[in-house]
């Protein structure tokens, strides 16, 4: 159980292209979804937190107009990298969590999207 | 900013040996979690330990938490080649808070 599907797994595109990444919880309804960015051999950096039907909360230094997050349902969140440039090349990972009152819950991660901007 | 610092950064052992990884953090926490990441993949949740717990077990995994020292350790017993991965600790300040990840320990288990 607790499977999160992230698509696509790899994207290679030209500078200036907008890229959409989908994150789906397949067998559960996620209260909260998260988007991370990971540079080679480094840790995960949280970009934003999103809840279904509300605006995402972005971390300091993350441009909300650059990284558009839509959380349309309890099973789907999308990250759109707008007008991507080579410096946006990275490994993007989503996660989903079912929140329970008074009980901390783990996050369930997708397999990541390797984005390469030429 | 990253809260956790993990030690060692890299660890190489023989199959069958035990592997211990440590994590230190700076601020008060509600819970601490350990995750595994295979190369080029997402993270897999291993264990969650709450701030009022001192030790937790799951199969060959043992996690300890010392809130007075703001540190945690992950012990993998009888390691296998398949345990080769990066291991991250992550802390949360509340039940529904965001996770702050440590820098990770890269474990190599040689067959």
Interface residues (C-beta under 8 A of the other chain):
Chain A: X4 X6 X32 X34 X42 X43 X44 X46 X49 X91 X93 X95 X99 X100 X101 X102 X103 X104 X105 X106 X107 X108 X109 X110 X111 X112 X114
Chain B: X2 X30 X31 X33 X35 X40 X41 X42 X43 X44 X45 X48 X50 X88 X92 X94 X95 X96 X98 X99 X100 X101 X102 X103 X104
